[in-house]
Amino acid sequence: MSKMWGGRFGKKTNLLVEEFTKSIQFDKKLAEYDCLGSLAHIGILKKARLITAQEHDKLKKGLVSILNSIKSNKFEPDNSFEDIHSYVQHLMEKKAGKTALKLHTARSRNDQVALDTKLYCAKELLTTRNLLLKVMDSLVKLENKNSGLKMPGYTHLQHAIPVALAHHLGAYFSMLARDFKRLGSTLESIKFSMGAGALAGTFIESSKYNIVVKDLSIEPTMNPIDAVSDRDFVVETLNALAITGMHLSRLAEDLVLWATKEFDFIDIDDAFCTGSSLMPQKKNPDALELIRGSAGKLYGNLISVLVMMKGLPLSYNRDMQLDKEPLFNSFEVVQQELKVLAELLPAIRFKKENIARQLEDECLYATDMTDYLVQKGVAFKDAHTIIGKLIAYKVKTGKEIKKMDDSELRAFHPVLTGKVVKKIIDPETSVESKKSIKRKKRKI
Ligand code: ARG
């Protein structure tokens, strides 16, 4: 195709270079935002009297018709163009004829692509936050459906102390609530500006750049070099998405583990599992495994943009075009994961009997027995040793602590009796005895 901005060239672009440098195959995602940015731009051109009211209306009509075709999914960009900005310019020339030749007045794609990408991020950050809310809601529903359920708590994946399922699931709720906030503050820190030109600003008075597009306030740039060379908002967005993905990956891993024959704490609905091509008995939690694994993609996307940006001289460099695919991919991955989880979570069935069986492990109550001795005046380190010895005795003899007689127990400490240990070795008592936790009604 002929060079779009090619007045100074004596040759066509080498076909390999044309193919290698184009971005339309992926940046067509920005079409809507490119049109919105251009709507703001023609408002500025009109205010600056660089186009007449009629010319403005003609350009506006063209841009609105492109926006409509995008909304009705009829927009099919021609992939032979270099990028979406050039393609929209080309469409506008077809729609508004000569008037469209004024569209790019005092504008550069360097400023345009920064604004387009910011508008895209703003929209997708909001969408992601809404999807996160749905998953948080699903977690609450799952918790309510199993309210009061106690389970073994783990550290080092070893039995630790009984906990409430509400706290285990609630921990994920807290992670997602932080993600919700983080995505929100990422959005708030994005500054929408125009007027940077290629890097030095434009001849249009800064006051003309105060303009509102779709409830978003655009301001005149404070530093045009920074405006075209800053991609912090992309890095921050990728960071917020990577952290969200890390949380979802941990949740997926807990669920995969709980669905194993060894744990057997949950049943994941058939609709969310897949079979094996060879082993007829298999019911695999593939969706959760992919959520667990996709954290790698999200970290990779963040790292690839961080590395691409490091060491770039000011101001705009074409390297920065490479921020798009990682950015688009991270949003796609996280949004897909959230959609799946919002449906998968409420369909989980807890196998209460199996969980109750694990709670019979008396080792889970060793800390509670230690705490009991401490509350009877024994120094903590002594109490720790005494109960440690009791556990060692239990392991060696294979006896249940609850079944030991008083004299056997008193040999460890005079306050330990059958009645006392029976009271302590109980999941409800154990969980209820934890007084340090501030109980707060959660609002969603
Ligand atoms: N496709 C480019 C990008 O994504 C758009 C800006 C191109 N600017 C330029 N001077 N070639 O960064």
Residues whose N, C-alpha, C, O or C-beta is under 5 A from the ligand:
A	BS01	LIG	S23 D83 R109 N110 V113 M320 Q321
